[in-house]
Amino acid sequence: MDGSASMTLGELEREWPAWTKLERLDFLNACAWLDKQQDFPDMLRFIFREGEPRDWSAIALSTASHLPTDEAFNLLVRGLRAPQLRGKSNFAQAIATTKHPEASSTLRAHLQLMWRQQSLWDDDRFINWTAFDATTCIAHLIEIGAPPSDFNDQVLQLSRHVNSSNRNSCRRYLGKYYDWLQ
């Protein structure tokens, strides 16, 4: 964060194969601080080429901000559709950030997919990630211009979720759009 760390694309390409998953995650969670480097966009491309969906999730917002819109959108949609990844809110946020012409329709389709999953209503010791993703997806859709009234029924149902963490997330992320959540 203080600008003292450095990593070039060449170093990343050489070192990546030897890193453990934990070392990769540590780098990915901090690499946004390298965004002023000329080779940062190529680093993001490398991670999408060589990494896994979990790796992509960690750099989703950087991807939306530092790659050309169409390229970023296509990479992020690939992550959103990765079947083995649980928790896709980073991808939904990043897709909304691209302001791509298909962002809204893509996020609406993703929300419909989540809404059809029976697991949306399961309880969890911590949080139901499908319900959390649905909540944040609605928030991002509203942020990019969808009318909150489009989601009244869904928000009402999420506000009554069996899991208290999901109910709290619903209020936190959507309360500013729905007075009745407060």
RODO-2510 file (C-alpha; in nm, 4 decimals, decimal comma):
residues 182
     n   res          X          Y          Z
     1     m     0,0000     0,0000     0,0000
     2     d     0,2912     0,2357     0,0601
     3     g     0,4304     0,1823    -0,2905
     4     s     0,7405    -0,0014    -0,1744
     5     a     0,6423    -0,3384    -0,3196
     6     s     0,6962    -0,4165    -0,6828
     7     m     0,6206    -0,6943    -0,9245
     8     t     0,6564    -0,6931    -1,2986
     9     l     0,4681    -0,9039    -1,5483
    10     g     0,7859    -1,1019    -1,6148
    11     e     0,8346    -1,1738    -1,2453
    12     l     0,4701    -1,2753    -1,2100
    13     e     0,4947    -1,5133    -1,5042
    14     r     0,8108    -1,6743    -1,3603
    15     e     0,6947    -1,6987    -0,9980
    16     w     0,3240    -1,7817    -1,0365
    17     p     0,3702    -2,1579    -1,1007
    18     a     0,5718    -2,2019    -0,7788
    19     w     0,3313    -2,0105    -0,5527
    20     t     0,0923    -2,1900    -0,3219
    21     k    -0,2778    -2,1044    -0,3324
    22     l    -0,2270    -1,8937    -0,0196
    23     e     0,0634    -1,7007    -0,1745
    24     r    -0,1416    -1,6401    -0,4874
    25     l    -0,4357    -1,5173    -0,2834
    26     d    -0,2089    -1,2856    -0,0859
    27     f    -0,0737    -1,1369    -0,4081
    28     l    -0,4165    -1,1106    -0,5714
    29     n    -0,5673    -0,9325    -0,2729
    30     a    -0,2883    -0,6733    -0,2829
    31     c    -0,2100    -0,6405    -0,6529
    32     a    -0,4534    -0,3520    -0,7046
    33     w    -0,1776    -0,1352    -0,5568
    34     l     0,0254    -0,2049    -0,8724
    35     d    -0,2375    -0,0381    -1,0899
    36     k    -0,0134     0,2528    -1,1879
    37     q     0,2333     0,0206    -1,3602
    38     q     0,2201     0,0092    -1,7369
    39     d     0,2147    -0,3722    -1,7351
    40     f    -0,0726    -0,4015    -1,4837
    41     p    -0,3385    -0,4750    -1,7514
    42     d    -0,1182    -0,7543    -1,8861
    43     m    -0,0846    -0,8925    -1,5335
    44     l    -0,4641    -0,9111    -1,5116
    45     r    -0,4796    -1,0880    -1,8466
    46     f    -0,2146    -1,3345    -1,7275
    47     i    -0,4138    -1,4136    -1,4135
    48     f    -0,7263    -1,4794    -1,6185
    49     r    -0,5252    -1,7018    -1,8504
    50     e    -0,3341    -1,8981    -1,5847
    51     g    -0,5480    -1,8647    -1,2741
    52     e    -0,8684    -2,0220    -1,1528
    53     p    -1,2119    -1,8639    -1,1049
    54     r    -1,1321    -1,7936    -0,7377
    55     d    -0,8239    -1,5995    -0,8524
    56     w    -1,0313    -1,4073    -1,1046
    57     s    -1,2791    -1,3100    -0,8363
    58     a    -1,0045    -1,1385    -0,6373
    59     i    -0,9130    -0,9164    -0,9342
    60     a    -1,2612    -0,8666    -1,0782
    61     l    -1,2926    -0,4981    -0,9915
    62     s    -0,9400    -0,4222    -1,1135
    63     t    -1,0271    -0,5998    -1,4376
    64     a    -1,3351    -0,3824    -1,4830
    65     s    -1,1335    -0,0687    -1,4163
    66     h    -0,8128    -0,1385    -1,6086
    67     l    -0,9018    -0,3367    -1,9201
    68     p    -1,0982    -0,2177    -2,2225
    69     t    -1,4724    -0,2479    -2,1617
    70     d    -1,5492    -0,5336    -2,4017
    71     e    -1,2471    -0,7360    -2,2950
    72     a    -1,3183    -0,6865    -1,9254
    73     f    -1,6871    -0,7683    -1,9689
    74     n    -1,6135    -1,0938    -2,1529
    75     l    -1,3603    -1,2066    -1,8913
    76     l    -1,5935    -1,1190    -1,6046
    77     v    -1,8890    -1,2994    -1,7607
    78     r    -1,6654    -1,6055    -1,7866
    79     g    -1,6077    -1,5825    -1,4124
    80     l    -1,9748    -1,5221    -1,3378
    81     r    -2,0610    -1,8406    -1,5256
    82     a    -1,7904    -2,0569    -1,3660
    83     p    -1,9937    -2,3429    -1,2180
    84     q    -1,7386    -2,4450    -0,9555
    85     l    -1,7243    -2,1039    -0,7874
    86     r    -1,9380    -2,0276    -0,4856
    87     g    -1,9954    -1,6592    -0,4204
    88     k    -2,0051    -1,4476    -0,7337
    89     s    -2,0823    -1,1024    -0,5984
    90     n    -1,7372    -0,9709    -0,6978
    91     f    -1,8130    -1,0568    -1,0598
    92     a    -2,1572    -0,8934    -1,0485
    93     q    -2,0072    -0,5769    -0,9001
    94     a    -1,7322    -0,5688    -1,1614
    95     i    -1,9731    -0,6320    -1,4489
    96     a    -2,1839    -0,3389    -1,3302
    97     t    -1,8681    -0,1281    -1,3066
    98     t    -1,7838    -0,1899    -1,6729
    99     k    -2,1025    -0,0096    -1,7775
   100     h    -2,1038    -0,2458    -2,0748
   101     p    -2,4246    -0,2256    -2,2844
   102     e    -2,5059    -0,5863    -2,1894
   103     a    -2,4273    -0,5493    -1,8164
   104     s    -2,7890    -0,5073    -1,7092
   105     s    -2,9263    -0,7961    -1,9154
   106     t    -2,6397    -1,0202    -1,8017
   107     l    -2,6992    -0,9414    -1,4354
   108     r    -3,0755    -0,9844    -1,4715
   109     a    -3,0195    -1,3285    -1,6263
   110     h    -2,7794    -1,4147    -1,3439
   111     l    -3,0375    -1,3078    -1,0854
   112     q    -3,3029    -1,5227    -1,2533
   113     l    -3,0655    -1,8187    -1,2452
   114     m    -2,9995    -1,7729    -0,8748
   115     w    -3,3688    -1,7257    -0,8053
   116     r    -3,4437    -2,0692    -0,9520
   117     q    -3,1955    -2,2418    -0,7201
   118     q    -3,3576    -2,4197    -0,4293
   119     s    -3,0438    -2,3536    -0,2230
   120     l    -3,1285    -1,9820    -0,2242
   121     w    -3,3469    -2,0400     0,0814
   122     d    -3,1209    -2,2759     0,2789
   123     d    -2,9922    -2,1746     0,6188
   124     d    -2,6195    -2,1654     0,6909
   125     r    -2,4072    -2,1231     1,0030
   126     f    -2,2593    -1,8052     0,8573
   127     i    -2,4346    -1,6831     0,5410
   128     n    -2,6147    -1,8330     0,2438
   129     w    -2,3881    -1,7258    -0,0414
   130     t    -2,6532    -1,7689    -0,3098
   131     a    -2,8872    -1,5338    -0,1230
   132     f    -2,6016    -1,2899    -0,0607
   133     d    -2,5171    -1,2929    -0,4324
   134     a    -2,8833    -1,2303    -0,5188
   135     t    -2,8944    -0,9366    -0,2770
   136     t    -2,5804    -0,7741    -0,4124
   137     c    -2,6843    -0,8432    -0,7718
   138     i    -3,0059    -0,6485    -0,7120
   139     a    -2,8060    -0,3648    -0,5577
   140     h    -2,5727    -0,3500    -0,8582
   141     l    -2,8636    -0,3580    -1,1022
   142     i    -3,0195    -0,0613    -0,9245
   143     e    -2,6843     0,1203    -0,9202
   144     i    -2,6633     0,0965    -1,2999
   145     g    -3,0144     0,2262    -1,3525
   146     a    -3,2720    -0,0474    -1,2965
   147     p    -3,5785     0,0800    -1,1097
   148     p    -3,6001    -0,0585    -0,7535
   149     s    -3,9664    -0,1424    -0,8187
   150     d    -3,8476    -0,4171    -1,0561
   151     f    -3,7289    -0,6138    -0,7532
   152     n    -3,9904    -0,5404    -0,4839
   153     d    -4,1057    -0,9005    -0,4478
   154     q    -3,7550    -1,0435    -0,4473
   155     v    -3,6303    -0,7935    -0,1895
   156     l    -3,9293    -0,8662     0,0324
   157     q    -3,8492    -1,2367     0,0202
   158     l    -3,4784    -1,1794     0,0868
   159     s    -3,5642    -0,9536     0,3807
   160     r    -3,7412    -1,2534     0,5362
   161     h    -3,4642    -1,5052     0,4675
   162     v    -3,4238    -1,7764     0,7311
   163     n    -3,0597    -1,6748     0,7843
   164     s    -3,0118    -1,3629     0,9979
   165     s    -2,6874    -1,2686     0,8190
   166     n    -2,8748    -1,2662     0,4896
   167     r    -3,1538    -1,0522     0,6373
   168     n    -2,8903    -0,8093     0,7668
   169     s    -2,7156    -0,8033     0,4273
   170     c    -3,0462    -0,7289     0,2585
   171     r    -3,1020    -0,4276     0,4857
   172     r    -2,7415    -0,3085     0,4512
   173     y    -2,7188    -0,3317     0,0716
   174     l    -3,0748    -0,2448    -0,0230
   175     g    -3,2088    -0,0303     0,2612
   176     k    -3,1274     0,2949     0,0839
   177     y    -3,3557     0,1910    -0,2034
   178     y    -3,6423     0,0472     0,0041
   179     d    -3,7502     0,2606     0,3007
   180     w    -3,9582    -0,0235     0,4395
   181     l    -3,6383    -0,2245     0,5022
   182     q    -3,5206     0,0179     0,7716
***
